[in-house]
């Protein structure tokens, strides 16, 4: 739930600062007809609903099987349509100042046999906010994701460092410091925002994400 919670909290923060923001779940698997992750966004942000929700623009690709998008689509004899995702996000962007797009998994999750999530994001020139955490092994995943973004010429606004149950405090602190150091080395804004521990059912913390949207 890390990306989903972070997306909802970012929307909550932006709305509290008077910004016009909407969230989109790029591809949702494990659901039938509605996006559970999108529902979490809306709950965290205060229960707001958008016209785009009813039009299917904020969850343009939904599949029933709880797996990767490529497998979930194939289980239904369908394919993920990256163009439909891009069109939906553009339509949302035409009516709102900020669109937060939550991915399905990491940057290199395949959407089709030839298109990764990162390929779509780069082609659409979406700025990346990477959500990571401080568990053992996260440094590798974080730096590989930043390198994938760098190789595609993507802009990166910064990293949200999520609280992780069971993470060793020393490893958690080192992961955040290392992430900050490599953001600087790669020429990205040295922004690492830490998420506190909180109950997923609320109450939700008011976190200032303004450094990511400066």
C-alpha positions in Angstrom: 0.0 0.0 0.0 3.0 2.3 0.0 2.5 4.0 -3.3 -1.3 4.1 -2.8 -1.0 5.7 0.6 1.7 8.2 -0.6 -0.5 9.2 -3.5 -3.5 9.8 -1.3 -1.4 11.8 1.2 0.1 13.9 -1.6 -3.3 14.7 -2.9 -4.5 15.6 0.6 -1.5 17.9 1.2 -1.9 19.7 -2.2 -5.7 20.2 -1.6 -4.9 21.6 1.8 -2.7 24.2 0.1 -5.5 25.1 -2.3 -4.1 23.2 -5.3 -6.4 21.7 -7.9 -5.3 18.0 -8.0 -6.7 14.7 -9.1 -5.3 11.2 -8.9 -5.3 8.4 -11.4 -4.6 4.7 -11.0 -2.8 3.8 -14.2 -3.6 0.1 -14.2 -5.6 -1.7 -11.4 -5.5 -5.5 -11.0 -7.3 -7.7 -8.6 -10.5 -5.6 -8.9 -13.8 -5.9 -10.8 -15.2 -2.7 -12.3 -13.7 -0.3 -9.7 -10.2 0.5 -8.4 -9.6 -0.2 -4.7 -6.5 1.9 -4.8 -8.4 4.9 -6.2 -10.9 4.5 -3.4 -8.1 4.8 -0.9 -6.9 8.0 -2.6 -10.3 9.5 -2.3 -10.7 8.4 1.4 -7.4 9.9 2.4 -8.1 13.1 0.6 -11.4 13.6 2.4 -13.9 11.7 0.4 -13.8 14.0 -2.6 -15.3 12.6 -5.9 -14.6 13.8 -9.4 -16.6 13.7 -12.6 -13.7 11.9 -14.1 -14.2 9.0 -11.7 -17.7 8.3 -13.2 -16.3 8.5 -16.7 -13.6 5.9 -16.0 -10.7 8.3 -16.7 -9.2 7.9 -13.2 -8.9 4.1 -13.5 -8.7 3.5 -17.3 -7.5 -0.1 -17.1 -9.0 -2.6 -14.6 -8.4 -6.3 -14.5 -9.8 -9.0 -12.1 -6.7 -11.2 -11.6 -4.4 -10.0 -8.8 -1.1 -10.0 -10.6 1.1 -8.0 -13.0 -0.9 -6.0 -15.6 0.4 -8.1 -18.4 -0.7 -11.4 -16.9 -4.0 -10.1 -15.5 -4.9 -8.8 -19.0 -4.0 -12.1 -20.7 -6.2 -14.0 -18.2 -9.2 -12.1 -19.6 -8.0 -12.4 -23.2 -7.3 -8.7 -23.2 -4.3 -6.5 -23.5 -3.3 -3.4 -21.6 -3.8 -0.3 -23.7 -1.1 2.3 -23.0 -2.7 4.8 -25.4 -5.9 4.6 -23.4 -4.0 5.4 -20.2 -2.2 8.3 -21.8 -5.5 9.7 -23.2 -7.2 9.5 -19.8 -4.4 11.3 -18.0 -4.4 14.0 -20.7 -8.1 14.5 -20.3 -7.7 14.8 -16.5 -4.8 17.3 -17.0 -7.0 19.4 -19.2 -9.3 20.1 -16.3 -6.9 20.0 -13.3 -3.6 21.7 -12.5 -1.9 18.5 -11.1 -2.5 14.9 -12.0 -0.9 12.3 -9.7 -0.6 9.0 -11.6 0.0 5.9 -9.4 1.7 3.2 -11.3 1.1 -0.6 -11.1 4.2 -1.9 -9.4 7.6 -0.5 -10.3 9.0 1.4 -13.2 9.9 -1.7 -15.2 6.6 -3.5 -14.9 5.5 -4.6 -18.4 2.3 -3.2 -19.7 2.5 -5.0 -23.0 5.1 -7.2 -24.6 7.1 -4.2 -25.7 6.0 -1.3 -23.3 7.1 -0.9 -19.7 5.5 1.5 -17.3 8.7 3.7 -17.5 8.4 3.8 -21.3 4.9 5.2 -21.1 5.8 7.7 -18.4 8.9 8.9 -20.3 6.9 9.2 -23.6 4.3 11.3 -21.8 7.0 13.3 -20.0 5.5 12.6 -16.6 7.7 13.8 -13.7 8.6 10.9 -11.4 8.1 10.8 -7.7 9.6 7.5 -6.5 8.1 5.9 -3.4 10.5 3.6 -1.6 11.3 2.5 2.0 14.1 1.5 4.3 13.9 -2.3 4.4 16.9 -4.4 3.6 17.4 -4.5 -0.2 15.6 -1.3 -0.9 18.7 0.7 -1.8 19.3 -1.6 -4.8 15.6 -1.2 -6.0 15.7 2.6 -5.4 18.9 3.2 -7.3 18.0 0.9 -10.2 14.7 2.8 -10.5 16.5 6.2 -10.5 18.9 4.8 -13.2 16.0 3.6 -15.3 14.5 7.1 -15.1 17.8 8.8 -15.9 18.4 6.6 -18.9 15.0 7.7 -20.4 15.6 11.4 -19.7 12.8 11.5 -17.1 12.5 14.4 -14.6 12.5 13.3 -11.0 11.0 15.6 -8.4 12.3 13.5 -5.5 11.7 10.4 -3.3 9.1 9.6 -0.7 10.7 7.4 1.9 7.9 5.3 3.4 7.8 3.9 6.9 8.3 0.1 6.8 7.2 -2.4 9.4 10.1 -4.5 10.7 12.8 -2.4 9.0 16.0 -2.1 11.1 16.3 1.6 12.2 20.0 1.7 11.2 19.2 0.3 7.7 16.3 2.7 7.3 18.4 5.7 8.1 21.2 4.6 5.8 18.8 3.9 3.0 17.4 7.5 3.2 20.9 9.0 3.4 22.1 6.9 0.4 19.1 7.8 -1.7 19.7 11.5 -1.0 23.4 11.2 -2.0 22.6 9.5 -5.3 19.8 12.0 -6.1 22.5 14.6 -5.9 25.0 12.6 -8.0 22.4 12.0 -10.7 21.6 15.7 -10.9 18.1 15.3 -9.5 16.6 17.6 -6.7 17.9 16.3 -3.4 14.5 15.8 -1.9 13.7 12.8 0.3 10.5 13.1 2.3 10.0 10.7 5.1 6.5 9.2 5.8 5.7 8.6 9.5 4.0 5.5 10.9 0.2 5.7 10.9 -2.8 3.5 10.8 -3.9 2.8 7.2 -7.5 3.3 8.3 -6.8 6.7 9.7 -6.5 9.2 11.1 -4.2 10.4 8.4 -1.2 12.6 9.0 -0.9 16.0 7.4 2.5 15.9 5.6 4.0 18.8 3.8 5.0 17.6 0.3 5.5 21.1 -1.0 9.2 20.4 -1.7 8.2 17.9 -4.3 6.0 20.4 -6.1 8.1 23.5 -5.8 
